[in-house]
């Protein structure tokens, strides 16, 4: 690449608009605020790794939102998936998040992709 071409590429890269993914930023903030005390994205902590969790439950997103909001209610109601997660994680109950909106949960899940 000639020096002129390198300069033009550098100029374009420097002036190219930065695309900001607001949902991703919001999801990262919410994840750090509410999830990192028990979860990593890439490995088990107290709870399971959450990287790719949206894809794992892609067949039932309504259930995933309900679980995030109040897993305790699902466990008490005898929900088989909730009970399996509870037992697979040493019977540790996840904090409930009834205050998270659908938009908040969607942003967190976007961050975990």
N, C-alpha and C positions, 0 to 999 in steps of 0.2 A: 504494500500500500504506500502510495506516495505521501510525502509530508502534507501536501495540500488536502489530500483525501482524509488523512488522519485528523487534521484540524477541523474539517467539515463534519466528520463523524462525531468528534468531541463536542462541537458546537450544537449539533442536533441532540445529542444525548443530554447535554446541559440544559437545553431549552425545551425539551420534550415535556409535555404536561405529566404530572404525577397523578396516576389514577389511585384514588383513595377508596378503599372498600369499607364503607361506614359500618356495615354489619360485622365485618371481620374485626374492626377496631373495637366496636361495642362488645362483641363476643369475647375478645381477649380480656378486656377490662372486667367484664362480669365473671369470666372464668377465674381470673386472678383473685377477684374479690370473694367469690363464693365456693370455688371448687378446689383450689390448690392446697388447702389444708388436708385433703384426703385423696386427691387424684393428681396423677401426672398424665400427660398425653401418651407417653410411650412405654410406661411400665407401671406395675402395681405399686400402690402405696398402701394406704388403709383400704381404699376401694380400688376397683379395677382401673386399668389404663383406659382413658377415654378417647384416644385417637381413633377415628373411624367409627365411633359409636352410632352416628346417624345412619351409616350404611348397614351396620349390624342389625338395626331394628327398622330398616327401610320398609319392611312388610307391614309394620304397625306403628306409624309415627304417633298416632293418638295415644297409644299405650305408653310410648317413651315420654311424651310430654306429661302424662298423668303420673308416671313413675318419678320423674324429676320433681314434680310439684309435691307429691305426697306418697312416697313409697310405702310408708307405714300403713296407710289406709288400704293399699293394694294387698299388702301382706296379710293384714287382719281379715280382709275379704276373701282370702284363700286364692288369690291370683297365682297360678302356677309359675309364670315367668318371674314375678316379683319374689316368690318364695325361693325359687332356684338361685336367683342372684343373692338373696339374703344368706342362704346356706353356703354358696360358693365363696362368700366373702367373710367367713368366720362369724356369721350372724351379727355383723356390724350393721346397725341401722343408719341409713343415710339421713343427713339433715334434710328436713322438709323445706321447700321453697314455694309456699303458696302465693307469695307476692310477685313471683316472676311472671311476666306477661308472655303470651305466645311469641311476640317479637323478641323478647329477651332470650327465651329458650332457643328460638331459631338462630339468634346471633351466637349464642354459646355453641350450638351444634355446628354452625358455620366455621367457627374457630377450631373445632376439633376434627374437621375433615382432613 
